[in-house]
Amino acid sequence: MSWGIELWDQYDTIATHTQKGIDFCERFTHFLKDRCSIELKYASELKKLVKNYQPKKKEEEDYQQYTWAIKFWDMLKELHDLAGQHEVIAENTQSQVLKDLQSLITETKQQRKKDLQEGAKVQDHLKSSYSQLDKSRSKYERAFKMAEKATDDYRKADADINLSRAEVEKTRNQMMIKNNQCDECKNEYAAQLQQTNQHQRDHYTQQMPAVFQQMQGMEENRINKIKSMVKQVADIERSVIPIINTCIDGMVKASDGISAEEDSRAVIDKYKSGFPIPNDIPFEDLSNASVIDTSNANGTPKSSLDSRKGTVSDKKRNKKDKKGGGGLFGIFTSSKATINKIIGLLGEESKEDFSDLPPNQQRKALNRKIDEFKKEIARETAEREGMLKMKDVYVNNPALGDPNALEKKIEENAQKIDSLQAEMRKYQGYLTNMDVKPSPAGHRRNSLSDDSISQSSTNMEISQTSGPPQTMHNEPEVYTDEEFEEERAIDDEDGDHPEFDQTEGDFDDEGFPVIGTCRALYPYEAGNEGSVAMTEGEEMFVLEQDQGDGWTRVRKHDNSEGFVPTSYIQCHFYDQDEV
């Protein structure tokens, strides 16, 4: 099926039709641009929505504790990713489809212009042939008429007896000339007609069909390109559907992760003060008669209630009731005030050991502080190891750098690690003091004294020149007489009369329980008393964790015990299996 054969006489129609095809391409371009604009606007609005509902600074604590808040935050993240996929649709459409479409329009316009110019040239050639044919035909017609007139004139002259022989001969000669001219024009007309017919046949069977075929090929190429681009637009959107489905699955997973039970436990963990429930309020019998305090010199009577330790007078009790702190309902108001105090103190660390917080909140704050120190120490240790490795490289290849330039940085890093470990030990001491109630003089504390902990890695090099930490002993805590009396008064008021252990001594260093296993990452030569050597890959038992000084106590399979560098081993503790 060819335009050159079927549409041989529709040149102008074909020219108009191809222009409509180009107009459609331009309209398709506007459609894709508007589509991309809508996708980008939709993505922008979704991201704006996510940003508006992001937790504020003061809400971040709730978003880190409760499943309903955490999973809502996860859902916002999935929605943000989903918005990004709409941006991908717009960006890929702009970079792939629109770019190719613009090239197609430019190429089609140029091809159409070239084909129209060639078709116009072929048509002009045929028109020129038609014009030549008309001219030769007109010339032949004029010559034929003149020949007929000359023939008529000769016949008249030959029949006229009054004309001389010379005049008749002249008329005859004129007739012959005109007839010859007529024959020449006739031959020219015949030749031009034959040539024009040939031009016409070539025009309609070869030249114009070739032009039409080029325009048909151009149009079919445009249509196929449009087909491919429409499919490409669909494929671009189809390519992001799996990711969008993943985002939706993430939202569903977030909803499944919301747990009312976990949130209830989180509320308890967050707001639990650790204080015991108050005892029953004692009955105050006001009907008892006043007794005379014999110790009063002037004999002024005093109430028996006022003589008992721990009771308050009516005046003080009324004043306390006015403030909302006394009576039965004072329990609940004080609880509310305590909770508000807890919330306020969590944001403002008024005391270093968090002793102004309730016991449960104090323990959480101390553990959080210790974890921060551990992370910082791990980061500084990794940085130190990197500098030491770099120093070794510089020593082996001085062209890469000066190893002495790292000495100062390594020393500063060691000092920083030492400072962090000292701070961490201090907070570990606070935490230990919480777990062991302080007792009078001679009672042994379960906390680590600053003097009992060896110096950390300030002077310790990774080259194993330093020795393991020595056995740590707990120093007894000494109380003053005033503190002792205060403790005894507190115990008397509570009704407790503990018997204090007056025995002084250290903890037994023998018989450490096995708390895990470890594997040596690097070989180590024991260069100091108390340390043990190990080979790479050797399996050992862990007896005591690293207390922040960089050493871990282990037991080998030959029952020898000692300290090894913590950074040289990989530990696995049994308590991790119970989690």
Beta strands, then each sheet from edge to edge (+ up, - down):
strand 1: 291-292
strand 2: 301-302
strand 3: 516-520
strand 4: 539-544
strand 5: 551-555
strand 6: 561-565
strand 7: 569-573
sheet 1: 1+ 2-
sheet 2: 6+ 5- 4+ 3- 7+
end
